[in-house]
């Protein structure tokens, strides 16, 4: 079981008190034979160029603290409108410095954060989450550039969101849209995005991904693997 920590209450891991507070929680997950990754994200927006190294260092410190709190690793949240995603997308990045304009420049912050965290805790404890199809006029370019660039760091996994989200009650499905990114990335590739048991099994069986991540279904069904195993009915989640 892989648990990726997220919460609307935005728990922190920047202080020693927070590190100590996390330890019994992480221990409880480990006692149940779970694997626990701490998801790191930043909600900031308008940064001066000279402030960016400070943000990179904040990610590095949070990663170091996560390992001290005995998490098994960290997932860098570079998706869905958070700070890294704001830099990646031309629609939200209007910078004129070395972090804006070209695709290479827009991806610079994400890769600097990856580099800093890998050097701090090791590549085998690092994953990243990306949503190239969210509010992006050129998702393939961003997704492929990031997938190929991440190979240089040998991180554990790349977790991307398939554009299968529900819009006004209807599922928008773009089959195999992540396949080029999956082929470009050398490590473990995780796909997410409104998968059910059948579609999740199918994309793994057809080699479109290595693993499938479930979010809302897990929230509504904490025993989801067992229900899948028994083909039992599922609780419906709320949006």
N, C-alpha and C positions, 0 to 999 in steps of 0.2 A: 504494500500500500504506500503510495506517495502522497503526502499531504503538503499542499502549497498554501502557505499562510496568507490570508487576506481578511480584512475586517473593516467595516464602516467606522469602527471605533478607533481606527488607526493606531494600534499599539506600536510603540517604538522599541528600538534596540540600539540606542545611541549612548545610554548611560550604564554604569556598572550595576546600579540598582535594577535596571530593566533586564540586564543579562542574568542576574541572579534569579529574578522572578520567572524568567523563561525556563530555567533548568528543570524544575519539577514537572512542568508541562511537557517538555521534550522527553523527559524520562518516562512519563506515563505513556507516551506514544511508543517509545522503544520497548516498553514492557509488553505491549501488544504486538510486537514484531513489525511495527510500522517504520517507514522511512520518512523523515520529516525535513523538508526544505523550507527555509524562510524566504518569503518573497519580498524583495526590496523594491520600493518605488518612491517616486518624488513627484509632488503635484505642482511644483513651481512653474513659472512661465517666463516672464521678461527678465533675462539675465544680461548683465554687462559681461563683456568678454573676459575681463579679469576675474569675474566671479565663478566662471565655469570650473577652473581647477579646484575650487573649494567644494563644489558639488561632487565632482569626481572623487575627491577624498572622503566626502561623507559616505558615498557608496562603499568605498574601501573599508572604512572604519566599521560600518554596519555589517559588512561581510565578516570581518575579523571577529566582531562581537557575536555574530551568529554561531561561528564555530566554537567560540568560548562557551556559549550557551548550550553546546553539544548538539546543535542542529547538524544534520548530515550534509548539508550544503545550502546554497542560496540560488534562488531564481531571480534574475534581473527582469523587472517588469518594464518592457519597452513597448507596451501595447495600449490601445484604447484611450488615447488622449492624455496620458500622463507625460511627464516632462520629456523623456527620451522620444516618445512617439511624436511629440510636438516638433522636435528637431528633425525627425525622419521625413515628415510629409511636407511637400512643397506648399500644400494648402495652408499650413499653419506656421511655416518657417519663412519669415521675410527678412532674415538677417543678411547683413552685407559684409560680415567678417568671415573668418575661415570656417565658421560653422553654418554658413548659409549659402544658397545659390545652387551649386552643383550637387549631384547625388553624393559624390564622395564627401563633400563638406557637410552635408546634412546627416550623414551617417557617422561623422567623426566622433561626436559625443558618445554615442552608443558604444563604439569600439574602444574609446579611451576608458570608459567605465569597465568594459569587459577586461581590458588589459590590466587595469589597476587591481581588479578583484582576483584575476587569475594569479598575478604575482603575489598577492597577499595570502590566498588560501589554497591555491592549486587548481588546475583546470578540471580535475576529476570531481570537484565539488561545485561546479558552476553550470547553470543553465540560463537560458534567456527566453522570454516570452515576447512574441511579436504579432502584430495584427496588420499585415500589409494591405489587406483589402478594406480596411476601415477608413472611410473618408480620404481616399487616395485615388487620384486620377491615373496613376501609373504604378499599380501594386506589384506587377511582375518585376519591374526594374528594381524597386526597393527590396522586395523579398529575395530576389536572386543575388543582388549585391551583398546584402547582409549574410545570406547563407554561405556564399563563397568566401567572404571576408572572415567569417567566424572560424573557418577551417584553420586559419593560421594560429588560433589560440587553443585548438584541441579541446574545447569545452565538452562537458558531458552530454548535453543535449540542447536542441533548439525546439521550442514549443511555439507553433504557429496556429492561428485561428482560421479555420476554413470558413468561407462566406456562406454559411448555411443558417444564418440567423433568421428569426421570425420577424416579419414586418406586417403589422396590422393583422396578426393572427395567421399569416401565411408564411410558410417556410420558403426562403429564397435559396435555391440549391445550385451551386456551380461545381459539378463533379470534377474531380481530379485537378482542381485549380492549384493545389499545393504540391502537386507531383514534381514540377520542375525544381522547386525549392528543396524538396526532399531528396531529389537526385543530386543537387548541387552541394548539399551538406554532408560531410563525411561521418559525423557522429550520429547518435540516436536522435530520431526525428519523432516529435510528438504532435499529433493533430487534435484540435478541439473544435467544437462548433455544432451544437444541436444533434450530436450522434445519439442514436438509440442502440440497443444491443445488436440488432441485425446489421445496421449500417457500420457500426464500429468494428464488428467482426469482419465485415466485407473488405474494408479498406486495409486492414492488417493482412487478410488472406491474399489480397491482390497486390500486396507489396507497395501500396500507396503511402504507407507510413509504418513506423515501427511500433508505436504505442498510440492509444487514444485516451484523451483526458475527458473526464466527465465532471461537470460543475453543478448545475442546477439539479440534475437527477440525484446526485450524491447528497445535496442539501435536503431534498425531500425524502431520500431513501438512504439513511446511513449504512444500511446493510446491502447496498446495491450489488456487490459481487455475488452475494448469496442469492439474491433475487434473480440475477441473471442466470446463475447456475441452475436454479429450480424453475426458471421461466415463469416466475411468480408475478402477479400484478404489481404495478408500481404506483406509488403515491404521486399525484400531480403536483408540480411545483408552481409557485406563484411568481409572477413577474414583479 
